[in-house]
Amino acid sequence: METIDLITLRARRELGAFTRETAQPTKLDLLDLEPLRQINNIEIDEEHITITYNEKISRSYNTNAVTYKEWSYKYNEDTEFVNAIAKVIDLARKHLRDLPETLACPPGCANCCMGYEPFVSSADVQRIADHLGMSYKDVMKNYVNERRSADGFVVGWLQKVDNDDITSKCVFLKGSGSGHYYCGIYPARPHDCAEFSPIGCEDVDTDLRHDAVHKVGRPFQPRHEMKHVRGSTLRGRQRRRS
């Protein structure tokens, strides 16, 4: 017993009806019968709705070939579609002032200071150098992994405490743990850090409260100054003992 392909049968009937109504010839092999399984993108303007769907990626060693289906429909004369899109617009109006949970960073989170490697420009390096009372050259040597971008704007990225571990803390991050972290050079932080927005960030420590009291400790001190401070402290203790 021969199996009936209901999709193809329906398509033949649709094409036949169209030909009878318009006298325009139609061919089944020019009709794409692949069902819409996975929607990748929807775009809606004043007249058209365009859906891209069923994306496929063919991977090679050196390139990827991305293919997808695209369906475009002039909906503005279709009452059913107009009403459906009107409902979507009404929902958008209803939720227009909804605020995301990550509108602001919870105090002391600093998850973005681990895992991310902020790029720095020459202006960033000079600002950090001025803030720390160091030379541009010394900041580059001690705190920046140097690598210039093709346009010359980026000169590198900030080092980590452990440069071999991408999840390690930024060298300028201070504090004892989540909820207590703070930037040791906050007024002079790189542009990448200053422009970072928590909105949409998926790395926020959701266990932290936004209304928690956050105490910021001592600012970051350059390595040569830290040695000097430790030496002074030790000498002071020795004097007290004597």
ROSE-4610 file (N, C-alpha, C; in Angstrom, 1 decimal, always signed):
// ROSE-4610
residu = [M/M/M/E/E/E/T/T/T/I/I/I/D/D/D/L/L/L/I/I/I/T/T/T/L/L/L/R/R/R/A/A/A/R/R/R/R/R/R/E/E/E/L/L/L/G/G/G/A/A/A/F/F/F/T/T/T/R/R/R/E/E/E/T/T/T/A/A/A/Q/Q/Q/P/P/P/T/T/T/K/K/K/L/L/L/D/D/D/L/L/L/L/L/L/D/D/D/L/L/L/E/E/E/P/P/P/L/L/L/R/R/R/Q/Q/Q/I/I/I/N/N/N/N/N/N/I/I/I/E/E/E/I/I/I/D/D/D/E/E/E/E/E/E/H/H/H/I/I/I/T/T/T/I/I/I/T/T/T/Y/Y/Y/N/N/N/E/E/E/K/K/K/I/I/I/S/S/S/R/R/R/S/S/S/Y/Y/Y/N/N/N/T/T/T/N/N/N/A/A/A/V/V/V/T/T/T/Y/Y/Y/K/K/K/E/E/E/W/W/W/S/S/S/Y/Y/Y/K/K/K/Y/Y/Y/N/N/N/E/E/E/D/D/D/T/T/T/E/E/E/F/F/F/V/V/V/N/N/N/A/A/A/I/I/I/A/A/A/K/K/K/V/V/V/I/I/I/D/D/D/L/L/L/A/A/A/R/R/R/K/K/K/H/H/H/L/L/L/R/R/R/D/D/D/L/L/L/P/P/P/E/E/E/T/T/T/L/L/L/A/A/A/C/C/C/P/P/P/P/P/P/G/G/G/C/C/C/A/A/A/N/N/N/C/C/C/C/C/C/M/M/M/G/G/G/Y/Y/Y/E/E/E/P/P/P/F/F/F/V/V/V/S/S/S/S/S/S/A/A/A/D/D/D/V/V/V/Q/Q/Q/R/R/R/I/I/I/A/A/A/D/D/D/H/H/H/L/L/L/G/G/G/M/M/M/S/S/S/Y/Y/Y/K/K/K/D/D/D/V/V/V/M/M/M/K/K/K/N/N/N/Y/Y/Y/V/V/V/N/N/N/E/E/E/R/R/R/R/R/R/S/S/S/A/A/A/D/D/D/G/G/G/F/F/F/V/V/V/V/V/V/G/G/G/W/W/W/L/L/L/Q/Q/Q/K/K/K/V/V/V/D/D/D/N/N/N/D/D/D/D/D/D/I/I/I/T/T/T/S/S/S/K/K/K/C/C/C/V/V/V/F/F/F/L/L/L/K/K/K/G/G/G/S/S/S/G/G/G/S/S/S/G/G/G/H/H/H/Y/Y/Y/Y/Y/Y/C/C/C/G/G/G/I/I/I/Y/Y/Y/P/P/P/A/A/A/R/R/R/P/P/P/H/H/H/D/D/D/C/C/C/A/A/A/E/E/E/F/F/F/S/S/S/P/P/P/I/I/I/G/G/G/C/C/C/E/E/E/D/D/D/V/V/V/D/D/D/T/T/T/D/D/D/L/L/L/R/R/R/H/H/H/D/D/D/A/A/A/V/V/V/H/H/H/K/K/K/V/V/V/G/G/G/R/R/R/P/P/P/F/F/F/Q/Q/Q/P/P/P/R/R/R/H/H/H/E/E/E/M/M/M/K/K/K/H/H/H/V/V/V/R/R/R/G/G/G/S/S/S/T/T/T/L/L/L/R/R/R/G/G/G/R/R/R/Q/Q/Q/R/R/R/R/R/R/R/R/R/S/S/S]
num = [1/1/1/2/2/2/3/3/3/4/4/4/5/5/5/6/6/6/7/7/7/8/8/8/9/9/9/10/10/10/11/11/11/12/12/12/13/13/13/14/14/14/15/15/15/16/16/16/17/17/17/18/18/18/19/19/19/20/20/20/21/21/21/22/22/22/23/23/23/24/24/24/25/25/25/26/26/26/27/27/27/28/28/28/29/29/29/30/30/30/31/31/31/32/32/32/33/33/33/34/34/34/35/35/35/36/36/36/37/37/37/38/38/38/39/39/39/40/40/40/41/41/41/42/42/42/43/43/43/44/44/44/45/45/45/46/46/46/47/47/47/48/48/48/49/49/49/50/50/50/51/51/51/52/52/52/53/53/53/54/54/54/55/55/55/56/56/56/57/57/57/58/58/58/59/59/59/60/60/60/61/61/61/62/62/62/63/63/63/64/64/64/65/65/65/66/66/66/67/67/67/68/68/68/69/69/69/70/70/70/71/71/71/72/72/72/73/73/73/74/74/74/75/75/75/76/76/76/77/77/77/78/78/78/79/79/79/80/80/80/81/81/81/82/82/82/83/83/83/84/84/84/85/85/85/86/86/86/87/87/87/88/88/88/89/89/89/90/90/90/91/91/91/92/92/92/93/93/93/94/94/94/95/95/95/96/96/96/97/97/97/98/98/98/99/99/99/100/100/100/101/101/101/102/102/102/103/103/103/104/104/104/105/105/105/106/106/106/107/107/107/108/108/108/109/109/109/110/110/110/111/111/111/112/112/112/113/113/113/114/114/114/115/115/115/116/116/116/117/117/117/118/118/118/119/119/119/120/120/120/121/121/121/122/122/122/123/123/123/124/124/124/125/125/125/126/126/126/127/127/127/128/128/128/129/129/129/130/130/130/131/131/131/132/132/132/133/133/133/134/134/134/135/135/135/136/136/136/137/137/137/138/138/138/139/139/139/140/140/140/141/141/141/142/142/142/143/143/143/144/144/144/145/145/145/146/146/146/147/147/147/148/148/148/149/149/149/150/150/150/151/151/151/152/152/152/153/153/153/154/154/154/155/155/155/156/156/156/157/157/157/158/158/158/159/159/159/160/160/160/161/161/161/162/162/162/163/163/163/164/164/164/165/165/165/166/166/166/167/167/167/168/168/168/169/169/169/170/170/170/171/171/171/172/172/172/173/173/173/174/174/174/175/175/175/176/176/176/177/177/177/178/178/178/179/179/179/180/180/180/181/181/181/182/182/182/183/183/183/184/184/184/185/185/185/186/186/186/187/187/187/188/188/188/189/189/189/190/190/190/191/191/191/192/192/192/193/193/193/194/194/194/195/195/195/196/196/196/197/197/197/198/198/198/199/199/199/200/200/200/201/201/201/202/202/202/203/203/203/204/204/204/205/205/205/206/206/206/207/207/207/208/208/208/209/209/209/210/210/210/211/211/211/212/212/212/213/213/213/214/214/214/215/215/215/216/216/216/217/217/217/218/218/218/219/219/219/220/220/220/221/221/221/222/222/222/223/223/223/224/224/224/225/225/225/226/226/226/227/227/227/228/228/228/229/229/229/230/230/230/231/231/231/232/232/232/233/233/233/234/234/234/235/235/235/236/236/236/237/237/237/238/238/238/239/239/239/240/240/240/241/241/241/242/242/242]
x = [+0.8/+0.0/+0.9/+0.6/+1.5/+1.1/+2.2/+2.0/+1.7/+0.7/+0.3/+1.1/+1.8/+2.4/+1.4/+0.9/-0.2/+0.3/+1.5/+2.1/+2.1/+2.6/+2.7/+1.3/+0.4/-0.9/-1.6/-1.5/-2.1/-1.4/-0.1/+0.5/+0.0/-0.2/-0.7/-2.1/-2.9/-4.3/-4.2/-3.3/-3.2/-2.7/-1.7/-1.2/-2.3/-3.0/-4.1/-5.2/-5.5/-6.6/-6.1/-4.8/-4.2/-4.2/-3.9/-3.8/-5.2/-6.2/-7.6/-8.1/-7.7/-8.2/-7.5/-6.2/-5.4/-5.0/-5.2/-4.7/-3.2/-2.5/-1.0/-0.5/+0.4/+0.9/+1.7/+1.7/+2.5/+3.2/+4.3/+5.0/+5.4/+5.1/+5.4/+6.9/+7.8/+9.2/+9.7/+8.9/+9.3/+8.7/+8.0/+7.5/+8.3/+8.8/+9.5/+8.6/+8.7/+7.7/+8.3/+9.6/+10.2/+9.4/+9.0/+8.2/+9.1/+8.4/+9.1/+9.2/+10.5/+10.8/+11.3/+12.4/+13.1/+13.2/+12.6/+12.7/+14.0/+14.7/+16.0/+15.8/+14.9/+14.8/+13.4/+12.8/+11.6/+11.8/+11.5/+11.5/+10.2/+9.7/+8.4/+8.5/+8.0/+8.0/+6.5/+6.2/+4.9/+4.1/+4.8/+4.1/+4.4/+5.6/+6.1/+6.5/+6.3/+6.9/+7.9/+9.1/+10.1/+10.6/+10.6/+11.0/+12.2/+13.3/+14.3/+14.2/+14.4/+14.2/+15.0/+15.0/+15.7/+17.2/+17.9/+19.3/+20.1/+21.1/+22.0/+23.4/+24.3/+25.7/+26.5/+27.2/+28.1/+29.5/+30.2/+31.5/+32.6/+33.6/+34.8/+36.0/+37.2/+38.3/+38.6/+38.3/+38.7/+37.6/+36.4/+35.2/+33.9/+32.9/+31.6/+30.6/+29.8/+28.7/+27.4/+26.8/+25.5/+24.4/+23.4/+22.2/+21.0/+20.0/+18.7/+17.6/+16.4/+15.2/+14.7/+14.1/+13.6/+12.2/+11.2/+9.9/+9.4/+9.0/+8.6/+7.1/+6.3/+4.9/+4.4/+3.7/+3.1/+1.8/+1.9/+0.7/-0.3/+0.0/-0.8/-2.2/-2.4/-3.8/-4.5/-3.8/-4.3/-4.8/-6.1/-6.7/-6.3/-6.2/-5.8/-4.3/-3.4/-2.1/-2.0/-2.7/-2.7/-3.2/-4.2/-4.7/-3.7/-3.0/-2.0/-0.9/-0.4/+0.7/+0.3/-0.9/-1.4/-1.4/-1.7/-1.6/-0.1/+0.8/+2.2/+2.6/+2.2/+2.5/+1.9/+0.6/+0.0/+0.8/+1.3/+2.1/+3.4/+4.0/+5.2/+5.0/+3.8/+3.4/+3.2/+2.7/+2.4/+3.7/+4.7/+6.0/+7.1/+6.7/+7.7/+8.6/+8.0/+8.7/+9.2/+9.1/+9.6/+11.2/+11.7/+13.1/+13.8/+14.9/+15.6/+16.1/+16.3/+16.9/+18.3/+19.0/+20.4/+20.5/+19.6/+19.7/+20.9/+21.3/+22.6/+23.3/+24.6/+25.4/+25.2/+25.0/+25.0/+26.3/+26.4/+27.6/+28.6/+29.8/+30.9/+30.9/+30.1/+30.0/+31.4/+31.7/+33.0/+33.2/+32.1/+32.2/+32.8/+32.5/+33.0/+34.5/+35.1/+36.5/+37.2/+36.5/+37.1/+36.5/+37.3/+36.8/+36.9/+36.7/+36.9/+38.3/+38.7/+40.1/+39.9/+39.7/+39.4/+40.6/+40.3/+41.3/+41.6/+42.9/+43.2/+43.9/+43.6/+44.2/+45.4/+46.1/+47.2/+46.7/+45.5/+44.9/+44.6/+44.1/+43.8/+45.1/+46.1/+47.4/+48.0/+47.9/+48.4/+47.6/+46.3/+45.4/+45.7/+46.0/+46.3/+47.7/+48.6/+50.0/+49.9/+49.1/+49.0/+48.4/+47.4/+46.7/+47.6/+48.5/+49.3/+50.7/+50.9/+52.2/+53.3/+53.0/+54.0/+54.2/+55.2/+55.5/+54.6/+54.3/+53.6/+54.3/+55.6/+56.3/+56.2/+56.3/+56.2/+54.8/+53.7/+52.4/+52.3/+52.8/+52.7/+53.5/+54.6/+55.5/+54.9/+54.3/+53.8/+52.4/+51.5/+50.1/+49.3/+50.0/+49.3/+50.0/+49.2/+49.6/+49.6/+50.8/+50.9/+50.5/+49.6/+49.3/+48.5/+49.1/+48.4/+47.4/+46.3/+45.3/+45.8/+45.1/+45.5/+45.4/+44.5/+44.4/+45.2/+45.9/+46.8/+46.1/+44.8/+44.1/+44.3/+44.1/+44.3/+45.8/+46.3/+47.7/+47.9/+46.8/+46.9/+45.7/+45.8/+44.7/+45.3/+44.4/+44.9/+45.3/+46.4/+46.8/+45.9/+46.0/+45.3/+46.3/+45.8/+46.7/+47.5/+46.8/+47.4/+47.1/+48.0/+47.8/+47.5/+47.8/+47.6/+46.2/+45.4/+44.0/+43.1/+42.3/+41.4/+40.4/+40.1/+39.1/+39.7/+41.0/+41.7/+41.2/+41.5/+41.1/+42.0/+41.3/+42.1/+43.1/+44.3/+45.4/+45.0/+44.1/+43.7/+42.5/+41.9/+40.7/+41.2/+40.5/+40.8/+39.5/+39.8/+38.7/+38.8/+38.1/+38.3/+37.4/+36.4/+35.5/+34.3/+33.4/+32.2/+31.3/+30.9/+30.2/+31.2/+32.5/+33.5/+34.5/+34.4/+35.3/+35.1/+36.2/+36.1/+37.3/+37.2/+38.2/+39.2/+40.5/+41.5/+41.9/+41.5/+41.9/+40.6/+39.5/+38.2/+38.2/+38.7/+38.6/+39.4/+40.4/+41.2/+41.0/+39.9/+39.7/+39.6/+39.9/+39.9/+38.5/+38.5/+37.2/+36.3/+36.9/+36.1/+35.3/+36.0/+35.3/+34.3/+34.6/+33.7/+32.4/+32.5/+31.4/+30.6/+31.1/+30.4/+29.0/+28.0/+26.6/+26.2/+25.6/+25.2/+23.9/+23.2/+21.9/+22.2/+21.6/+21.7/+22.9/+23.7/+24.8/+24.3/+24.9/+24.5/+25.5/+26.5/+27.5/+27.3/+26.2/+26.0/+25.8/+26.4/+26.2/+24.8/+23.9/+22.5/+22.3/+23.3/+23.1/+23.4/+23.9/+24.2/+22.9/+22.8/+21.7/+22.1/+21.2/+21.5/+21.5/+20.8/+20.8/+21.8/+22.8/+23.8/+24.7/+25.3/+26.3/+27.6/+28.2/+29.5/+30.6/+31.6/+32.7/+33.9/+34.4/+35.6/+36.8/+37.8/+39.1/+40.1/+41.3/+42.4/+42.5/+42.9/+43.1/+44.3/+44.4/+45.5/+46.8/+47.9/+49.2/+50.1/+50.9/+51.9/+52.9/+53.4/+54.3/+55.4/+56.1/+57.3/+56.9/+55.7/+55.2/+54.8/+54.3/+53.9/+55.1/+56.2/+57.5/+57.9/+57.8/+58.2/+57.3/+56.0/+55.1/+55.4/+55.6/+55.9/+57.2/+58.2/+59.4/+59.3/+58.5/+58.3/+57.5/+56.5/+55.7/+56.6/+57.5/+58.3/+59.3/+59.9/+60.8/+60.1/+58.8/+58.1/+57.8/+57.5/+57.3/+58.6/+59.7/+60.9/+61.3/+61.0/+61.3/+60.4/+59.2/+58.3/+58.8/+59.3/+59.8/+61.0/+61.9/+63.1/+62.8]
y = [-1.2/+0.0/+1.3/+2.2/+3.3/+4.4/+4.9/+5.9/+7.3/+8.0/+9.3/+10.4/+11.2/+12.4/+13.5/+13.8/+14.7/+16.2/+16.4/+17.8/+18.1/+17.1/+17.3/+17.4/+16.5/+16.5/+17.9/+18.4/+19.7/+20.8/+20.7/+21.7/+21.7/+20.5/+20.4/+21.0/+20.8/+21.3/+22.9/+23.4/+24.9/+25.5/+24.8/+25.3/+25.2/+24.1/+23.9/+25.0/+25.3/+26.3/+27.7/+28.0/+29.3/+29.4/+28.3/+28.3/+28.6/+27.9/+28.0/+29.5/+30.1/+31.4/+32.5/+32.3/+33.4/+33.1/+31.8/+31.4/+31.4/+31.6/+31.6/+30.1/+29.7/+28.3/+28.2/+27.0/+26.8/+25.4/+25.3/+24.0/+23.7/+22.4/+21.9/+22.0/+21.8/+21.8/+23.2/+24.2/+25.6/+26.0/+25.1/+25.4/+24.7/+25.5/+24.9/+24.3/+23.0/+22.3/+22.0/+22.5/+22.2/+23.0/+22.3/+22.9/+23.9/+24.8/+25.8/+25.1/+24.8/+24.1/+25.0/+25.7/+26.6/+28.0/+28.9/+30.4/+31.0/+31.6/+32.2/+33.7/+34.4/+35.8/+36.2/+37.2/+37.8/+39.3/+39.9/+41.3/+41.8/+42.9/+43.4/+44.9/+45.3/+46.8/+47.1/+48.3/+48.7/+47.9/+47.2/+46.5/+45.0/+44.6/+43.3/+42.6/+41.3/+40.5/+39.5/+39.4/+38.6/+37.6/+36.3/+35.3/+34.5/+34.4/+33.5/+32.3/+31.1/+29.9/+28.8/+27.7/+26.4/+26.7/+27.5/+27.7/+26.4/+26.3/+25.1/+25.7/+25.0/+25.4/+24.2/+24.3/+23.2/+23.7/+22.9/+23.3/+22.6/+23.4/+22.9/+23.3/+22.8/+23.1/+24.6/+25.3/+26.7/+27.7/+27.2/+28.1/+27.4/+28.2/+27.7/+28.2/+27.4/+27.8/+27.8/+29.0/+29.2/+29.4/+28.5/+28.6/+28.7/+29.4/+29.4/+29.7/+29.5/+29.8/+31.2/+31.9/+33.3/+33.4/+33.7/+33.9/+35.4/+36.0/+37.4/+37.6/+38.3/+38.4/+39.8/+40.4/+41.7/+41.6/+41.9/+41.6/+42.7/+43.9/+45.0/+45.0/+44.1/+44.0/+42.7/+42.0/+40.8/+41.1/+41.1/+41.5/+40.7/+39.4/+38.5/+38.8/+39.0/+39.4/+40.7/+41.7/+43.1/+43.0/+42.2/+42.1/+41.4/+40.4/+39.7/+40.6/+41.3/+42.2/+43.4/+43.8/+44.8/+44.3/+43.1/+42.5/+42.5/+42.2/+42.2/+43.7/+44.6/+46.0/+46.4/+46.0/+46.3/+45.7/+44.5/+43.9/+44.7/+45.2/+46.0/+47.2/+47.9/+49.1/+48.8/+47.6/+47.2/+47.0/+46.4/+46.1/+47.1/+48.3/+49.2/+49.7/+49.8/+50.4/+49.3/+48.0/+46.9/+47.1/+46.9/+47.0/+45.7/+45.5/+44.2/+44.0/+42.8/+42.5/+43.0/+43.1/+43.6/+45.0/+45.8/+47.3/+47.9/+47.4/+47.9/+46.7/+46.9/+45.8/+45.7/+44.5/+44.4/+44.8/+45.5/+46.0/+44.8/+45.0/+44.1/+42.8/+42.8/+41.6/+41.3/+42.2/+42.1/+40.9/+40.2/+39.0/+39.4/+40.6/+41.1/+41.3/+41.4/+41.6/+40.3/+39.2/+37.9/+37.2/+36.7/+36.1/+37.1/+38.4/+39.4/+39.9/+40.4/+41.0/+42.4/+43.4/+44.7/+45.2/+45.7/+46.3/+47.7/+48.1/+49.5/+50.2/+51.5/+52.4/+53.1/+53.8/+54.6/+55.6/+56.2/+57.1/+56.5/+55.2/+54.5/+54.3/+53.9/+53.6/+54.9/+56.0/+57.2/+57.7/+57.5/+57.9/+57.0/+55.7/+54.9/+55.3/+55.6/+56.0/+57.3/+58.2/+59.5/+59.2/+58.3/+58.0/+57.3/+56.5/+55.7/+56.4/+57.5/+58.2/+57.4/+56.7/+55.9/+56.4/+55.9/+56.3/+55.4/+55.9/+55.1/+53.8/+53.8/+52.6/+51.6/+52.0/+51.1/+50.4/+51.2/+50.6/+49.6/+49.9/+48.9/+47.6/+47.8/+46.6/+45.8/+46.4/+45.7/+45.3/+46.0/+45.7/+45.5/+45.5/+45.4/+44.3/+43.4/+42.4/+43.2/+43.5/+44.3/+43.6/+44.2/+43.7/+44.8/+45.4/+46.5/+46.0/+46.7/+46.4/+46.9/+46.4/+46.8/+48.3/+49.0/+50.4/+51.2/+50.5/+51.2/+51.8/+51.7/+52.3/+51.5/+50.2/+49.4/+49.0/+49.1/+48.8/+47.4/+46.9/+45.6/+45.5/+44.6/+44.3/+44.2/+44.5/+44.4/+43.0/+42.9/+41.6/+41.1/+39.7/+39.1/+38.7/+38.4/+38.0/+36.7/+35.9/+34.7/+34.8/+35.2/+35.5/+34.2/+33.0/+31.8/+31.3/+32.0/+31.5/+32.7/+32.5/+33.6/+33.9/+33.0/+33.3/+34.0/+34.2/+34.9/+36.3/+36.9/+38.3/+39.3/+40.4/+41.5/+42.0/+42.4/+42.8/+43.9/+44.8/+45.9/+45.7/+44.4/+44.1/+43.9/+44.5/+44.3/+43.9/+43.3/+42.8/+41.3/+40.8/+39.4/+38.4/+38.8/+37.9/+38.6/+37.8/+38.3/+39.1/+40.3/+41.1/+42.1/+41.8/+42.7/+43.2/+42.8/+43.3/+44.7/+45.4/+46.8/+47.0/+48.0/+48.3/+49.2/+48.8/+49.6/+50.9/+51.0/+52.2/+52.8/+52.7/+53.1/+54.4/+55.5/+56.8/+56.8/+55.9/+55.8/+54.6/+53.8/+52.6/+52.7/+51.7/+51.8/+52.1/+52.6/+52.9/+51.7/+50.5/+49.3/+49.0/+49.3/+49.0/+50.1/+51.4/+52.5/+52.3/+51.8/+51.7/+50.4/+49.5/+48.2/+48.5/+47.8/+47.9/+46.6/+46.5/+45.2/+44.8/+45.7/+45.3/+44.2/+43.0/+41.9/+41.0/+41.4/+40.7/+39.4/+38.2/+36.9/+36.5/+37.3/+36.9/+37.5/+38.2/+38.9/+37.8/+38.1/+37.2/+37.4/+36.6/+36.8/+36.6/+36.0/+35.8/+37.1/+38.1/+39.4/+40.3/+41.0/+41.9/+43.3/+44.0/+45.3/+46.4/+46.1/+47.1/+46.9/+46.0/+45.7/+46.9/+47.1/+48.1/+47.6/+48.5/+48.0/+49.0/+48.4/+49.2/+49.0/+50.2/+50.1/+50.4/+49.5/+49.6/+50.5/+50.2/+51.1/+50.9/+52.0/+51.8/+51.0/+50.6/+49.8/+50.6/+50.0/+50.6/+49.9/+50.6/+50.0/+49.1/+48.1/+47.1/+47.7/+48.7/+49.3/+50.0/+50.6/+51.3/+50.3/+49.2/+48.2/+47.6/+47.4/+47.0/+48.0/+49.3/+50.4/+50.4/+50.2/+50.2/+49.0/+47.9/+46.7/+46.9/+47.5/+47.7/+48.7/+49.8/+50.7/+50.1/+49.3/+48.6/+47.7/+46.9/+46.0/+46.8/+47.9/+48.7/+49.3/+49.7/+50.2/+49.2/+48.0/+46.9/+46.6/+46.6/+46.3/+47.3/+48.6/+49.7/+49.6/+49.2/+49.0/+47.9/+46.9/+45.7/+46.1/+47.0/+47.3/+48.4]
z = [+0.0/+0.0/+0.0/-0.9/-1.0/+0.0/+0.6/+1.7/+1.0/+1.6/+1.0/+1.8/+1.0/+1.6/+1.7/+2.9/+3.1/+2.8/+3.1/+2.9/+1.4/+0.7/-0.8/-1.4/-0.9/-1.5/-1.2/+0.0/+0.3/-0.6/-0.8/-1.6/-3.1/-3.6/-5.0/-5.1/-4.1/-4.1/-4.0/-3.2/-3.0/-4.4/-5.0/-6.3/-7.4/-7.3/-8.3/-8.2/-6.9/-6.7/-7.2/-6.9/-7.3/-8.8/-9.5/-11.0/-11.6/-11.0/-11.5/-11.3/-10.1/-9.8/-10.6/-10.9/-11.5/-12.9/-13.4/-14.7/-14.8/-13.7/-13.7/-13.4/-14.3/-14.1/-12.8/-12.2/-10.9/-11.1/-10.4/-10.4/-8.9/-8.6/-7.2/-6.8/-7.8/-7.5/-7.2/-7.4/-7.0/-5.7/-5.0/-3.7/-2.6/-1.6/-0.5/+0.5/+0.7/+1.6/+3.0/+3.2/+4.5/+5.6/+6.7/+7.7/+8.6/+9.2/+10.0/+11.4/+11.7/+13.0/+14.1/+13.7/+14.7/+14.2/+14.9/+14.5/+15.0/+14.2/+14.6/+14.8/+14.0/+14.1/+13.5/+14.1/+13.6/+13.5/+12.3/+12.1/+11.7/+12.3/+11.9/+11.6/+10.5/+10.2/+10.0/+9.4/+9.2/+8.2/+7.3/+6.3/+6.3/+6.6/+6.4/+7.8/+7.8/+8.8/+8.1/+8.6/+8.0/+9.1/+8.8/+9.7/+9.1/+9.8/+9.4/+10.3/+9.7/+10.5/+9.9/+10.7/+10.4/+10.0/+10.8/+10.5/+10.6/+9.7/+9.7/+9.6/+10.3/+10.2/+9.8/+8.7/+8.2/+8.5/+9.4/+9.9/+9.2/+8.8/+8.2/+9.1/+8.8/+9.6/+9.7/+8.6/+8.5/+8.3/+7.9/+7.7/+8.1/+8.3/+8.6/+7.6/+7.1/+6.1/+6.9/+6.9/+7.6/+6.6/+6.7/+5.8/+6.6/+6.1/+6.8/+5.8/+6.2/+5.4/+5.8/+4.9/+5.2/+4.5/+5.4/+4.9/+5.2/+4.1/+4.3/+3.8/+4.5/+4.3/+4.5/+3.5/+3.6/+4.3/+5.6/+6.5/+6.6/+6.2/+6.6/+5.9/+5.0/+4.5/+5.0/+5.9/+6.5/+7.9/+8.0/+9.3/+10.5/+10.3/+11.3/+11.8/+10.9/+11.2/+11.9/+11.4/+12.0/+13.4/+13.7/+15.1/+16.0/+15.4/+16.2/+16.6/+15.6/+15.8/+16.8/+16.7/+17.6/+19.0/+19.2/+20.6/+21.1/+20.2/+20.6/+21.0/+20.2/+20.5/+21.8/+22.1/+23.4/+24.5/+24.4/+25.4/+25.6/+24.5/+24.6/+25.4/+25.1/+25.9/+27.4/+27.6/+29.0/+29.8/+29.1/+29.8/+29.5/+29.0/+28.5/+29.7/+30.9/+32.0/+33.0/+32.6/+33.4/+33.5/+34.7/+34.9/+35.1/+34.5/+34.7/+36.1/+36.5/+37.8/+38.0/+36.9/+36.9/+36.5/+36.9/+36.6/+37.2/+38.4/+39.0/+39.6/+39.6/+40.2/+41.7/+42.3/+43.7/+44.3/+45.4/+46.0/+46.2/+45.7/+46.0/+45.2/+44.1/+43.2/+42.5/+41.6/+40.9/+40.0/+39.7/+38.8/+37.5/+37.0/+35.7/+35.8/+37.0/+37.2/+37.2/+37.0/+36.9/+35.6/+34.8/+33.6/+32.4/+32.7/+31.6/+31.7/+30.5/+30.4/+29.7/+30.5/+29.9/+29.0/+27.8/+27.0/+27.5/+27.2/+27.7/+26.5/+26.4/+25.4/+26.0/+25.2/+25.8/+26.8/+26.5/+27.4/+28.8/+28.7/+30.0/+30.8/+30.1/+30.8/+31.4/+30.7/+31.2/+32.4/+32.4/+33.5/+34.7/+34.5/+35.6/+36.2/+35.3/+35.7/+36.6/+36.1/+36.9/+38.2/+38.3/+39.5/+40.5/+40.0/+40.9/+41.1/+40.4/+40.6/+40.0/+38.9/+38.2/+36.8/+36.1/+34.7/+33.8/+32.6/+31.6/+31.4/+31.2/+30.9/+32.1/+33.3/+34.4/+34.5/+34.3/+34.3/+33.2/+32.0/+31.0/+31.4/+32.0/+32.3/+33.4/+34.4/+35.6/+35.6/+34.9/+35.0/+33.7/+32.6/+31.3/+30.5/+29.9/+28.9/+27.6/+27.1/+25.9/+24.6/+23.8/+22.5/+21.8/+20.8/+20.1/+19.1/+19.0/+18.0/+16.6/+15.6/+14.2/+14.0/+14.6/+14.4/+15.4/+16.4/+17.3/+18.5/+18.6/+19.7/+21.0/+20.9/+22.1/+22.2/+23.4/+23.6/+24.4/+24.9/+25.6/+26.5/+27.5/+28.4/+29.8/+30.8/+32.2/+32.6/+33.4/+33.9/+34.9/+35.1/+36.2/+37.3/+38.5/+39.6/+39.1/+38.4/+37.8/+36.3/+35.5/+34.1/+33.3/+33.9/+33.2/+33.4/+34.3/+34.6/+34.3/+33.2/+32.7/+33.8/+34.7/+35.8/+37.0/+36.9/+38.1/+38.2/+39.4/+39.6/+38.9/+38.5/+37.9/+39.0/+38.5/+39.4/+40.3/+39.8/+40.6/+41.5/+41.5/+42.3/+43.8/+44.7/+46.1/+46.8/+48.0/+48.8/+49.1/+50.1/+50.6/+49.9/+49.2/+48.5/+48.0/+47.4/+46.8/+47.8/+47.5/+48.5/+49.2/+49.1/+49.7/+48.7/+47.4/+46.4/+46.1/+45.7/+45.1/+44.2/+43.4/+42.4/+43.1/+43.1/+43.8/+43.0/+41.8/+41.0/+40.4/+41.1/+40.5/+39.8/+40.4/+39.7/+38.3/+38.2/+37.0/+36.2/+36.5/+35.8/+34.3/+33.5/+32.1/+31.5/+30.3/+29.6/+29.5/+29.2/+29.2/+30.4/+31.6/+32.9/+33.2/+32.9/+33.1/+32.3/+31.1/+30.2/+30.4/+31.2/+31.4/+32.1/+31.5/+32.1/+32.6/+33.8/+34.4/+33.7/+32.9/+32.3/+31.3/+31.5/+30.6/+31.0/+32.1/+32.5/+33.2/+32.7/+33.3/+34.4/+34.7/+35.7/+37.0/+37.2/+38.5/+39.6/+40.8/+41.9/+42.5/+42.2/+42.6/+44.1/+44.8/+46.2/+47.0/+46.3/+47.0/+47.1/+48.1/+48.3/+47.7/+47.1/+46.5/+47.6/+48.7/+49.8/+50.9/+50.6/+51.6/+51.8/+53.0/+53.2/+52.7/+51.9/+51.3/+51.7/+52.4/+52.8/+51.9/+51.4/+50.5/+51.4/+51.2/+51.9/+51.3/+51.6/+51.0/+49.5/+48.8/+47.4/+47.0/+45.8/+45.3/+45.4/+45.8/+45.9/+45.0/+44.2/+43.4/+44.2/+43.5/+44.1/+44.9/+44.3/+44.9/+46.2/+46.2/+47.4/+48.5/+48.1/+49.0/+49.8/+49.1/+49.7/+50.7/+50.4/+51.3/+52.5/+52.3/+53.4/+54.4/+53.8/+54.6/+55.4/+54.8/+55.5/+56.6/+56.4/+57.4/+58.6/+58.3/+59.3/+60.2/+59.5/+60.2/+61.1/+60.6/+61.4/+62.6/+62.4/+63.5/+64.6/+64.2/+65.2/+65.9/+65.2/+65.9/+66.9/+66.6/+67.5/+68.7/+68.6/+69.7/+70.6/+70.0/+70.8/+71.6/+71.1/+71.8/+72.8]
